[in-house]
Amino acid sequence: GAVVSQHPSWVICKSGTSVKIECRSLDFQATTMFWYRQFPKQSLMLMATSNEGSKATYEQGVEKDKFLINHASLTLSTLTVTSAHPEDSSFYICSASEQGDHQPQHFGDGTRLSIL
Amino acid sequence: DAKTTQPTSMDCAEGRAANLPCNHSTISGNEYVYWYRQIHSQGPQYIIHGLKNNETNEMASLIITEDRKSSTLILPHATLRDTAVYYCIVRRPFNSGGSNYKLTFGKGTLLTVNP
């Protein structure tokens, strides 16, 4: 149980385009999902907390207008990197947890984004 | 959230037990200890978590000291596929208010299992 699916696994696109990444909880409902970014040889950094039916909460230094988050249902959150540039190239990972105070977060397999 | 301290790297022979330590001396009473691992180019994988009692599941055992200031993750029979970065994270319950339920990843321990 507690499977989180992320799509696509990798994407390569030209500078200036927008890229949408999907995160789905396959066998449970998630009112809260999280989006992380990981640069090479670094640890995961939380970008934002996605809340179903309301606005996302962004971490300090993360541009909300560049990284658009939509959490329209209890099983789907999307992250759109708008007008992507080479410096946005990174490994993007989402996570979600089942209902309950101390339930662990389960992670997707990540999306490798390369902007040319 | 309380900070954690882990060794940068460890080695273990295949088939032997891997014991990964974590120091969390400033842990609060309602903070849980979580362990995750990340194999190269994959998302983190949940391993185990606990509050104060020792825990065991099909993947590992978690030993938490009585004062809760440190813990040890035990992989009883390490295999080559257990080579990964292991993260020890302390976190408050979801309903603790504010944003303290978020996971904050440190640098973790790179465990290398050798044949």
Interface residues (C-beta under 8 A of the other chain):
Chain A: A2 V4 Q6 T32 F34 Y36 S43 L44 M45 L46 T49 T57 F91 I93 S95 S97 G100 D101 H102 Q103 P104 Q105 H106 F107 G108 D109 G110 R112
Chain B: Y32 Y34 Y36 Q38 S41 Q42 G43 P44 Q45 Y46 H49 L51 Y87 R91 P93 F94 N95 S96 S99 K102 L103 T104 F105 G106 K107 G108
